[in-house]
Amino acid sequence: MEKQRLLSFKEVKKEYGATISFWRTRIWSRDIPYVRVGNKILIDRKDIDDFIQKNKKTA
């Protein structure tokens, strides 16, 4: 079964960790794009994965 592509803040928190305010801040600072559907803000799973890849650091 394919995973849901667009996630709410609660779903992002559950699947990826960090707080809802962390993910909101990433959107407000334009680090992650979002999709607005009515009053809902949804985040594309691919954009979260891209954000994580871009911010990985090696020791």
N, C-alpha and C positions, 0 to 999 in steps of 0.2 A: 504494500500500500504506500502511495506517495504521501510525503509530508505536506502539511498545509504551507503555502508559500508566504502569505501575509499574516503577520502576528500582531496581536495587541501588546501593550506594555506588560500586562500580567503574564501573557504567554512567553514573551521574551525573557522576563525575569525567571520564570519557571524553567525554561529550557537552557538559558545561557548563564544565569546567575546575575550578580550585581543587582543594584536597587533600581526601582522605577525611575527615581530622580537621576540616576546615572545615565540611563538611556534617554530620558527627556533632554538632559543637558547635551548629549551627543547630537541630538536633532537640532536644538537651538543653536549650537555652535557650528552647525552644518557639516559635522563629521559623518553623519549618516542621513541619506535622503529618506523621505517618508511619503506615504500615500494617504490622502485625506478622503474618507468616504463618509459624507454627512458630517457628523460631529466626531467621528472616530478617527484616530491617527493610527495607521498600521505601518509596520516596518517589514520590508522584504527580507526574508531569511538570507538571500544572497548578499544583500548589502551588509548585514551583520557579519557574515563570514568574511567578506572583503575587508571590513573594518578590523576584524581580529587579525587577519593576515598582515595587513599594513602596519599594525602596531605590535607585532611580535618582536621581541628582542632576544638576542642570544647572549649567553653569559660570557 
